[in-house]
Amino acid sequence: MIFAAILAGGIGSRMGNADMPKQFLMLGEKPVLIHTIEKFAIIDELEKIIVLTPKSFLKHTKDLIYKYLKDNDKIVVIEGGATRNDTILNSINYIKENFEIDDDSIILTHDAVRPFVTYKIIQDNILAAKEFGACDTLIPATDTIVKSKDGIAISSIPIRSECYQGQTPQSFKINKLYSLINKLSDEEKAILTDAAKIFVLKDEKVVLVDGEATNIKITYPYDLKLANTILEGSKND
């Protein structure tokens, strides 16, 4: 079985004075979240698309899905967690409670605010997760990456050809991910930024899947302007 978890649990604090989380802001004629869900809704292999959202926006999310995607019974909306990885854990718990999965069952985890993920990226994630058990969507770093431990002075400058910028989906065999999450120490939990790092911390292999420059994450007001430009450009192709 293959599942998708659309991570819409954030409140979008970096979007400035937005009245609601960034995933609910309009992109063209539809909310960002709907654009993202639509990309997964066309994937026949998916058993369920689990949308995880803040508790206070559960009804709003369900209303939006009914309005734009009311004929798709693959979609379910549940509450997200306090952190990104808590949200992912909520999706796994939902799956385990409602489906009989095996060690080959897969979950694709994707940012709700990456609405331009492509069919190819999703399919490549499915294939890589099936074969290797864990994968991360990445693009090569085009700028030099600088590391600073104190935010004041440069600590190191990694070799650019060895650096990549992370995107999503990040996809995993569910039982393996669940097992590793439950083995994390408090110190390891404190430094987590995404699910792939769980595998890296436990010396588990995570393979690379090619992302695309247009698979942007809408975080700041400028990103929403860029997203509208990308959307308009795609209509003219």
matplotlib code that plots the C-alpha trace (Angstrom):
import matplotlib.pyplot as plt

x = [0.0, 1.1, -0.1, 0.6, 0.7, 0.2, 1.8, -0.4, 0.1, 2.1, 0.7, 2.7, 4.3, 6.9, 4.3, 3.9, 0.5, -1.5, -4.8, -4.5, -1.8, 0.0, -1.4, -4.9, -3.9, -5.1, -2.8, -4.6, -8.2, -7.6, -5.9, -2.3, -3.3, -5.8, -3.2, -0.9, -3.6, -4.6, -1.0, -1.4, -5.1, -4.1, -1.8, -3.7, -1.4, -2.3, -4.5, -5.2, -4.2, -4.0, -4.1, -2.8, -3.8, -4.0, -6.9, -8.5, -8.5, -9.9, -13.4, -12.0, -9.8, -12.6, -14.8, -12.2, -11.7, -15.5, -15.7, -12.8, -12.4, -15.7, -15.8, -12.5, -13.0, -9.3, -8.8, -9.0, -8.3, -6.9, -5.2, -1.4, 1.0, 3.1, 6.1, 6.7, 7.7, 4.7, 2.5, 4.1, 3.7, 0.0, -0.3, 1.4, -0.8, -3.9, -2.6, -1.9, -5.3, -7.2, -5.2, -3.4, 0.0, 3.2, 6.9, 6.7, 4.0, 5.1, 4.3, 5.1, 5.4, 5.0, 4.8, 1.3, 3.0, 4.9, 2.1, 4.3, 5.5, 5.3, 3.9, 7.5, 8.8, 6.0, 6.5, 10.3, 9.7, 7.5, 10.0, 12.9, 11.1, 10.1, 13.6, 15.7, 13.3, 13.9, 14.4, 14.6, 13.9, 16.8, 18.3, 22.0, 23.0, 23.7, 25.0, 28.0, 26.7, 28.3, 28.1, 28.2, 27.9, 27.3, 25.6, 28.4, 31.5, 32.0, 32.7, 33.2, 32.4, 31.4, 32.3, 29.4, 29.4, 28.6, 25.7, 22.0, 18.9, 16.2, 12.6, 9.8, 8.4, 10.4, 9.3, 9.8, 8.7, 6.2, 7.2, 10.9, 10.2, 7.9, 10.5, 13.3, 11.1, 10.5, 14.2, 15.1, 16.6, 15.4, 18.7, 18.1, 14.5, 15.7, 17.8, 15.3, 14.3, 12.8, 12.0, 15.0, 17.3, 15.8, 17.3, 20.6, 20.9, 20.4, 23.0, 20.3, 20.6, 18.5, 18.8, 18.5, 15.5, 15.9, 13.7, 13.0, 13.7, 10.0, 9.1, 9.3, 8.1, 5.9, 7.2, 7.5, 5.3, 7.7, 7.3, 3.6, 4.2, 6.7, 4.2, 1.6, 4.2, 5.0, 1.3, 0.6, 3.6, 2.3, -1.0, 0.8, 2.9]
y = [0.0, 3.6, 6.6, 10.4, 12.7, 16.4, 18.3, 21.4, 21.8, 25.0, 28.4, 30.4, 32.9, 33.9, 35.1, 38.3, 39.7, 37.0, 36.3, 32.6, 29.9, 30.2, 26.9, 28.5, 31.6, 31.9, 31.0, 32.0, 30.8, 28.2, 27.9, 26.7, 23.6, 22.6, 22.9, 20.6, 18.0, 17.9, 16.8, 13.7, 13.1, 12.0, 9.2, 6.0, 4.0, 6.0, 4.3, 7.4, 11.1, 12.2, 16.0, 17.1, 20.6, 22.7, 21.7, 25.2, 24.8, 21.2, 22.3, 25.0, 22.4, 19.9, 22.7, 23.6, 20.0, 19.5, 22.7, 21.9, 18.1, 16.8, 13.7, 12.3, 9.8, 9.1, 12.3, 12.4, 15.4, 14.8, 17.0, 17.7, 17.7, 20.3, 19.7, 18.5, 15.0, 14.8, 15.5, 12.7, 10.4, 11.3, 10.3, 6.9, 6.3, 7.0, 4.5, 1.8, 2.2, 2.0, -0.3, -3.6, -2.6, -4.6, -3.9, -2.8, -0.2, 3.4, 6.9, 10.0, 13.1, 16.4, 20.1, 21.5, 24.7, 23.1, 23.2, 22.7, 19.2, 17.2, 13.8, 12.6, 13.7, 11.8, 8.7, 8.8, 8.9, 5.9, 3.9, 4.9, 4.2, 0.8, -0.1, 1.5, 2.2, 5.9, 8.8, 12.6, 15.0, 17.4, 19.8, 20.6, 23.8, 26.6, 29.0, 28.4, 27.1, 28.7, 27.2, 29.4, 27.9, 31.3, 33.3, 35.8, 34.3, 31.5, 28.1, 26.3, 26.3, 22.9, 21.8, 23.1, 20.0, 17.9, 20.2, 20.0, 21.9, 19.8, 19.7, 17.3, 14.7, 12.6, 9.0, 6.0, 2.5, 3.1, 0.5, 1.4, 5.1, 4.3, 2.1, 4.7, 7.5, 5.5, 5.0, 8.7, 10.2, 13.5, 15.1, 13.7, 14.9, 18.4, 18.8, 17.3, 19.4, 16.8, 13.1, 12.2, 13.3, 10.5, 7.9, 9.8, 10.0, 6.2, 5.6, 4.4, 5.0, 7.7, 7.9, 11.1, 11.8, 14.7, 17.6, 20.7, 24.4, 25.2, 22.9, 25.9, 26.2, 29.1, 30.6, 34.4, 36.9, 37.0, 33.3, 33.7, 36.3, 34.0, 31.1, 33.2, 34.0, 30.3, 29.5, 32.1, 30.8, 27.2, 28.4, 29.8, 26.7]
z = [0.0, -0.7, 1.1, 0.9, 3.9, 3.0, 5.8, 6.3, 10.1, 10.0, 11.0, 8.4, 10.9, 8.3, 5.9, 7.8, 8.5, 6.7, 8.3, 8.0, 7.4, 4.1, 2.8, 2.7, 0.8, -2.7, -5.6, -8.8, -8.4, -5.7, -2.3, -2.3, -0.5, -3.2, -5.9, -3.9, -3.2, -6.8, -7.8, -5.6, -6.4, -10.0, -8.7, -9.0, -6.8, -3.7, -1.2, 0.8, 0.8, 4.4, 4.9, 8.3, 9.5, 12.7, 14.9, 14.5, 10.7, 10.5, 9.4, 7.0, 5.4, 5.0, 3.5, 1.0, -0.1, -0.4, -2.6, -4.9, -4.7, -3.4, -5.6, -4.4, -1.5, -1.2, 0.8, 4.6, 6.9, 10.4, 13.0, 12.7, 15.6, 17.5, 15.3, 11.7, 12.9, 15.3, 12.3, 10.3, 13.3, 13.4, 9.8, 10.5, 13.5, 11.3, 8.8, 11.3, 12.9, 9.6, 7.3, 7.3, 6.1, 5.6, 5.6, 1.9, 2.5, 1.7, 2.8, 0.8, 3.0, 1.3, 2.2, 1.6, 0.4, -2.5, -5.1, -8.1, -7.4, -10.6, -11.5, -12.3, -8.9, -7.2, -9.3, -8.8, -5.0, -5.2, -7.2, -5.0, -1.7, -3.0, -3.9, -1.2, 1.7, 2.0, -0.4, -0.4, -3.2, -3.9, -6.3, -6.6, -4.7, -7.2, -4.6, -2.3, 1.1, 4.1, 7.6, 10.7, 14.2, 15.9, 13.2, 13.3, 11.6, 9.0, 10.5, 7.2, 3.5, 2.2, -1.3, -3.4, -5.7, -2.6, -1.5, -2.3, -1.5, 0.1, -1.2, -0.8, -1.1, 1.3, 1.1, 3.3, 4.1, 6.9, 9.4, 9.1, 9.7, 12.6, 14.2, 13.8, 15.2, 18.4, 18.8, 18.8, 21.9, 23.3, 22.0, 18.5, 18.5, 19.4, 16.2, 13.7, 10.8, 8.6, 8.4, 6.2, 9.1, 11.2, 8.9, 8.6, 12.5, 12.6, 9.8, 7.4, 3.7, 2.1, -1.7, -3.8, -6.1, -8.6, -7.8, -9.9, -9.5, -9.8, -6.9, -4.6, -1.0, -0.3, 2.9, 2.5, 0.7, -2.2, -2.7, -3.2, -5.9, -7.5, -7.4, -9.1, -11.9, -12.3, -12.4, -15.1, -17.0, -16.9, -18.4, -21.4, -22.1]

ax = plt.figure().add_subplot(projection="3d")
ax.plot(x, y, z, "-o")
ax.set_aspect("equal")
plt.show()
